[in-house]
Amino acid sequence: MLTLTSAAEITAVSKEAHRASKCVGFVPTMGALHQGHLSLVRTARTQSDVVIASVFVNPKQFGPNEDFTKYPRNAEKDAAMLAAEKTDYLFLPSVEEMYPPGATSWVSEEALSEKLDGRSRPGHFRGVTTVVAKLFNIVQPDLAFFGQKDAAQVAIVKKMVCDLNFDVRIVVCPIVRESDGLAMSSRNAYLNPEQRKQALVLYRSLMRLQMLVDRGETRSTTLLAAGKQVIAEEPTVKLDYLEIVNPETLDQADEIGQGALIAVAAYVGSTRLIDNIVVHGTAAGKTSPRQ
C-alpha cells in the first residue's frame, strides 16, 4: 500500500487507473478504524480493481462543542489495518491540503440535512457534503463505499451525487456489530465498561421494534412508544431521537408500508451513539430486516 498526502498525487493515480480501464473503488473514513470500516474495504476489494481509502478527520463537520479535538486518531495503526486488507492507496491529507488558506466555498444539501442527525447537529451535514464532494473530485472514484450505520449521511450523499451529477455509484454496506449487537463505532472507545453495557439499549430498542413489525404491527405511533419504553429501561441513557422515516427522503412515516428506516440516537454519558434498521414489507404483511 502506498500512502499519499497530496490531492494531486491521488488524482493522478486515479486518472492512470482509468486510462488502463480499471475500476476505482473509494472508502472515505475519519480513521480510528474498526471492523465496520474494514468491511467496506473488503467489499471494495471484491468490486474494484484499485482500492483507495482516505483517513481525514474533517473539522468542518464538528460543531463548536463537539469532540473534534479528542476524536481518536492513530494514523499508523489505521495504515497497518488498511494494508492488511490489501488497500492499494491511502490518502492521508492534512487540513491545509483539504482546505487551503482562503477557501470559502461550501456544498450544501438543503432538503434532508435538517432531519435526524442534522436536527441535533446544526451544520454537520454541510461539512459532510463539502468534504465528500471534495474527496470525490480528488479521487474520481467509480464506486464509493459507505456504511448503513450512518443512514442519514448515506441518504444525503446519494442526494448530492444525484443533484450535482457526480459520476460515482454509492455502494451501501451492512452495519457490522459486536457479538452482543452493539453497532461498531469509533466513538465506542469513549465508553467505560458500565456505559458499554448501557449502550446496548439502542440495539435492544430496535430489536423490540423489529419483533413487533414481524408480528404485523405497522403503526409508527405504536412502534415508537414501544421503542421509547425500552430506552427508558436505562435511565442514564438520554434519548436524542427515535424515528421511523422514509430511507430516501428521511420524512417521517406514519406506517411502515413497503419500507422504512427505524433510526435511533442517544447519549450514553457524554458519548452520542446512533443505530438503525431498515424493514421491508412483504405480501404476507411481514418484514425482513436489512441492516
C-alpha positions in Angstrom: 0.0 0.0 0.0 1.2 3.5 -0.9 0.4 6.4 1.4 -0.1 9.8 -0.3 -0.7 13.1 1.2 -1.2 15.3 -1.9 -4.5 15.6 -3.6 -2.7 16.0 -7.0 -1.0 12.7 -6.4 -4.2 10.8 -5.7 -5.9 12.4 -8.7 -3.0 11.2 -10.9 -3.3 7.7 -9.5 -7.0 7.6 -10.3 -6.5 9.0 -13.8 -3.9 6.4 -14.6 -6.2 3.6 -13.4 -8.9 4.9 -15.6 -6.6 5.1 -18.6 -6.0 1.4 -18.0 -9.7 0.8 -17.9 -9.6 -0.1 -14.2 -12.5 0.4 -11.8 -11.5 2.7 -8.9 -13.2 2.0 -5.5 -13.1 4.5 -2.7 -13.6 4.2 1.0 -13.7 7.6 2.8 -13.1 7.4 6.6 -12.2 9.6 9.6 -9.8 6.9 10.9 -9.9 5.2 14.3 -10.7 2.1 12.1 -12.6 -0.9 13.2 -14.1 -4.0 11.5 -17.0 -1.9 10.2 -14.6 0.2 8.2 -12.6 -2.8 7.1 -15.8 -4.5 5.8 -16.2 -1.6 3.4 -12.6 -2.1 2.2 -13.3 -5.8 1.7 -16.4 -5.1 -0.3 -14.5 -2.5 -2.3 -11.7 -5.1 -3.0 -14.3 -7.5 -4.5 -15.9 -4.9 -6.7 -12.9 -2.7 -7.8 -9.6 -3.1 -9.5 -7.9 -0.3 -7.5 -9.0 0.5 -3.9 -8.3 3.9 -2.4 -9.1 4.7 1.2 -8.8 8.1 2.9 -8.3 9.0 6.5 -9.2 12.6 7.3 -10.8 13.9 10.5 -12.9 16.7 8.9 -13.1 19.8 11.1 -16.0 21.2 9.1 -18.5 18.6 10.3 -17.9 19.1 14.0 -19.8 21.7 16.0 -18.1 24.1 18.4 -19.0 21.9 21.4 -18.4 18.6 19.8 -15.4 16.2 20.0 -13.1 17.2 17.2 -10.1 17.7 19.4 -10.5 14.4 21.2 -11.7 12.3 18.3 -9.5 9.2 18.3 -6.5 9.4 15.9 -3.9 6.7 15.2 -2.7 7.1 11.6 0.0 4.4 12.0 -2.5 1.8 13.2 -5.0 2.7 10.6 -2.4 2.4 7.8 -1.4 -1.1 9.1 -5.0 -2.2 9.1 -5.7 -0.9 5.6 -2.5 -2.5 4.3 -3.5 -5.9 5.8 -6.8 -5.6 3.7 -4.7 -5.1 0.6 -5.8 -1.5 0.1 -3.8 -0.1 -2.8 -3.6 3.6 -1.8 -4.2 5.5 1.4 -4.9 9.2 1.0 -3.8 10.9 4.3 -4.2 14.7 3.7 -3.7 17.5 6.2 -6.3 20.0 7.0 -4.4 22.6 4.9 -4.4 20.2 1.9 -8.1 19.8 2.1 -8.9 23.4 3.0 -6.2 25.7 1.6 -6.0 29.2 3.1 -8.7 31.4 1.7 -11.1 28.6 0.9 -14.7 29.8 1.4 -16.8 27.5 -0.7 -19.3 25.0 0.7 -21.6 22.3 -0.7 -25.0 22.3 1.0 -27.9 19.9 0.6 -31.0 21.7 1.8 -33.8 19.2 1.9 -32.6 16.3 4.1 -29.8 17.9 6.1 -32.0 19.3 8.9 -33.5 15.9 9.6 -32.4 13.1 12.1 -28.8 13.9 13.0 -28.9 17.2 11.1 -31.6 18.4 13.5 -29.4 17.6 16.5 -26.1 18.8 14.9 -26.7 22.0 13.0 -24.2 22.5 10.2 -22.9 18.9 10.5 -24.1 17.7 7.1 -22.9 20.9 5.3 -19.5 19.8 6.5 -20.1 16.3 5.3 -21.3 17.2 1.9 -18.5 19.7 1.4 -15.7 17.2 2.3 -17.3 14.3 0.4 -17.7 16.5 -2.7 -14.0 17.5 -2.5 -12.9 13.9 -2.0 -15.0 12.7 -5.0 -13.4 15.4 -7.1 -9.9 14.5 -5.9 -10.2 10.7 -6.0 -12.6 10.5 -9.0 -13.9 7.0 -8.0 -16.2 4.8 -10.0 -17.6 3.3 -6.7 -17.7 4.8 -3.2 -18.5 2.6 -0.2 -20.4 3.9 2.8 -21.8 2.1 5.9 -25.5 1.8 6.6 -24.9 2.8 10.3 -24.7 6.4 9.0 -28.1 6.1 7.3 -28.8 9.9 7.2 -25.4 10.6 5.8 -26.0 7.9 3.1 -29.3 9.5 2.0 -27.7 12.9 1.9 -24.6 11.8 -0.1 -26.9 10.0 -2.5 -29.0 13.1 -3.0 -25.9 15.2 -3.5 -24.5 12.8 -6.1 -27.8 12.9 -8.0 -28.3 16.7 -7.8 -24.7 17.5 -8.8 -24.2 14.8 -11.4 -21.2 13.1 -9.8 -20.2 10.2 -11.9 -19.9 7.8 -9.0 -22.1 4.9 -7.7 -22.7 4.8 -4.0 -22.5 1.3 -2.5 -24.1 0.9 0.9 -22.7 -1.9 3.1 -24.4 -3.5 6.1 -23.9 -2.5 9.7 -21.2 -4.5 11.4 -21.9 -5.3 15.1 -20.1 -6.6 18.1 -21.1 -10.1 19.3 -23.7 -8.6 21.6 -25.3 -6.4 19.0 -23.7 -3.0 19.6 -23.1 -1.3 16.3 -19.3 -0.8 15.8 -18.3 2.9 16.0 -15.1 4.8 16.6 -16.8 6.6 19.4 -17.4 3.3 21.3 -13.8 3.9 22.5 -15.1 6.7 24.7 -17.3 4.3 26.8 -16.3 3.0 30.1 -17.3 -0.7 31.0 -20.6 0.4 32.6 -21.5 2.7 29.7 -20.6 0.0 27.3 -23.3 -2.2 28.8 -25.8 0.7 28.9 -25.2 1.4 25.2 -26.8 -2.0 24.3 -30.2 -0.4 25.0 -30.1 1.2 21.5 -29.9 -2.3 19.8 -32.5 -3.7 22.2 -35.0 -1.0 21.3 -34.5 -1.7 17.6 -34.9 -5.4 18.1 -38.1 -4.8 20.0 -39.5 -2.9 17.1 -38.3 -5.5 14.6 -40.2 -8.1 16.6 -43.4 -6.0 16.6 -43.1 -5.4 12.9 -42.6 -9.1 12.2 -45.8 -9.7 14.2 -47.6 -7.4 11.9 -47.5 -4.0 13.7 -47.1 -1.2 11.1 -48.3 1.9 13.0 -45.4 4.3 13.8 -47.0 5.7 16.9 -47.3 2.2 18.5 -43.8 1.2 17.5 -42.2 4.4 18.7 -43.9 4.2 22.1 -42.6 0.6 22.5 -39.1 1.6 21.5 -39.0 4.6 23.9 -40.2 2.3 26.7 -37.1 0.1 26.1 -34.8 3.1 26.1 -36.4 4.2 29.4 -35.1 0.9 31.0 -31.7 2.6 31.1 -32.4 5.9 32.9 -28.9 7.2 32.5 -29.2 7.0 28.7 -30.6 10.2 27.2 -32.6 9.7 24.0 -31.9 12.2 21.2 -34.3 10.8 18.7 -36.2 7.6 17.8 -37.9 8.0 14.4 -39.4 6.0 11.6 -38.8 7.6 8.3 -38.6 7.1 4.6 -35.0 5.8 3.9 -34.5 8.1 0.9 -36.3 11.4 1.9 -35.9 11.0 5.7 -39.5 12.2 6.1 -41.4 10.8 9.0 -43.6 7.8 8.1 -46.9 7.2 9.7 -46.8 3.5 8.8 -44.0 1.0 7.9 -45.5 0.5 4.5 -43.2 -1.2 2.0 -40.1 0.0 3.6 -38.9 2.3 6.4 -35.8 3.3 8.3 -36.0 3.0 12.1 -33.3 5.2 13.4 -32.2 6.0 17.0 -29.6 8.3 18.6 -28.9 8.6 22.2 -26.3 9.9 24.7 -24.5 7.4 26.8 -22.7 9.6 29.3 -21.4 12.3 27.0 -21.0 10.0 24.0 -23.6 10.3 21.3 -24.3 6.9 19.5 -26.5 6.1 16.6 -28.0 2.9 15.2 -30.8 1.8 12.8 -32.5 -1.0 11.0 -34.4 -0.9 7.7 -37.6 -3.0 7.5 -39.4 -4.0 4.3 -43.0 -5.1 3.9 -43.9 -8.4 2.2 -47.0 -9.6 0.6 -47.8 -11.5 3.8 -47.6 -8.3 5.8 -44.4 -9.4 7.5 -41.0 -7.8 7.1 -37.4 -8.7 6.7 -34.6 -6.6 8.2 -31.7 -5.1 6.3 -29.0 -3.5 8.4 
